[in-house]
Amino acid sequence: MAGKSNKTLPPQVLTANQLFDGDVVYWREDGTWAQDLPDAFIFEAGAGIEAALVRAEADVEASKILDPYMFAVSIDEGIIHPSSVRETIRAKGPTVRLDLGKQAA
């Protein structure tokens, strides 16, 4: 039988890329964008996701960001952990030239 699932969504984070320089950014609770995953707002059980995506589309239209989407995370002792390898790489920076990007800091 088709219908809505009773499963609760895992915690989610809204991400995108800045249009100007391509940097990965994360949605903050105040509707601005942060470059660091620890500053991201956590959407619990799907609450507020649709509204945030609509607001993010306004930033796409204003040529601030590209390609906003949600991804699953887990929270362990207050630390956000991406649930996929792709998002782990995006959060840490490029996988080549470890002397460049976020991983060099």
C-alpha positions as CSV (number, residue, x, y, z in Angstrom):
1,M,0.0,0.0,0.0
2,A,1.4,3.4,-1.0
3,G,1.5,6.1,1.5
4,K,3.7,8.1,3.9
5,S,6.2,6.1,5.9
6,N,6.1,6.1,9.6
7,K,9.8,6.3,9.8
8,T,11.3,9.5,11.4
9,L,13.9,11.2,9.3
10,P,17.4,11.4,10.8
11,P,18.8,14.8,11.7
12,Q,19.5,16.8,8.5
13,V,21.7,19.8,7.5
14,L,21.1,22.1,4.6
15,T,24.1,22.7,2.4
16,A,25.0,24.5,-0.8
17,N,28.0,26.0,-2.6
18,Q,28.7,29.7,-2.6
19,L,28.4,31.0,-6.2
20,F,31.4,33.4,-6.0
21,D,34.1,30.9,-4.9
22,G,32.4,27.5,-4.8
23,D,33.1,27.0,-1.1
24,V,30.8,24.6,0.7
25,V,28.4,26.4,3.1
26,Y,25.8,25.3,5.7
27,W,22.6,26.9,6.8
28,R,22.5,28.6,10.1
29,E,19.4,29.0,12.2
30,D,19.3,32.7,11.4
31,G,19.1,32.0,7.7
32,T,22.7,32.9,6.9
33,W,25.4,30.6,5.6
34,A,28.4,29.3,7.5
35,Q,31.5,27.8,6.1
36,D,32.0,25.4,9.0
37,L,29.9,22.3,9.6
38,P,29.8,22.8,13.4
39,D,28.0,26.1,12.8
40,A,25.2,24.4,10.9
41,F,21.6,24.3,12.1
42,I,20.3,20.7,12.7
43,F,16.8,20.0,11.4
44,E,15.3,17.3,13.6
45,A,12.6,14.9,12.3
46,G,12.0,16.8,9.2
47,A,10.7,19.9,11.0
48,G,11.3,23.1,9.0
49,I,13.0,21.5,6.1
50,E,10.6,22.7,3.4
51,A,10.6,26.3,4.7
52,A,14.4,26.3,4.8
53,L,14.6,25.0,1.2
54,V,12.3,27.7,0.0
55,R,14.4,30.4,1.7
56,A,17.5,28.8,0.3
57,E,16.0,29.0,-3.2
58,A,15.7,32.8,-2.7
59,D,19.5,32.8,-2.2
60,V,19.9,30.9,-5.5
61,E,17.7,33.5,-7.2
62,A,19.9,36.2,-5.7
63,S,23.0,34.5,-7.1
64,K,24.5,33.8,-3.6
65,I,24.5,30.0,-3.7
66,L,24.1,27.0,-5.9
67,D,22.4,23.7,-5.5
68,P,21.0,23.7,-2.0
69,Y,20.1,20.3,-0.5
70,M,19.7,18.4,2.7
71,F,21.9,15.6,3.9
72,A,21.7,13.2,6.9
73,V,23.9,13.6,9.9
74,S,24.4,12.0,13.3
75,I,25.1,13.9,16.5
76,D,27.6,12.4,19.0
77,E,28.3,14.4,22.2
78,G,27.3,17.6,20.4
79,I,29.5,17.0,17.4
80,I,27.9,16.8,13.9
81,H,29.0,13.8,11.8
82,P,27.9,13.5,8.2
83,S,26.3,10.2,7.4
84,S,28.0,9.9,4.0
85,V,31.6,9.9,2.8
86,R,30.7,12.6,0.2
87,E,29.6,15.0,2.9
88,T,32.6,14.2,5.1
89,I,34.9,15.1,2.2
90,R,32.9,18.3,1.5
91,A,33.2,19.3,5.1
92,K,36.9,18.7,5.4
93,G,38.0,20.1,2.0
94,P,39.8,18.7,-1.0
95,T,41.4,15.2,-0.8
96,V,44.5,16.4,-2.6
97,R,47.1,18.9,-1.6
98,L,46.6,18.7,2.1
99,D,48.5,21.9,2.5
100,L,45.5,23.8,0.9
101,G,41.9,24.3,1.8
102,K,40.1,23.7,5.1
103,Q,42.3,20.8,6.1
104,A,45.4,23.0,6.1
105,A,44.1,25.4,8.7
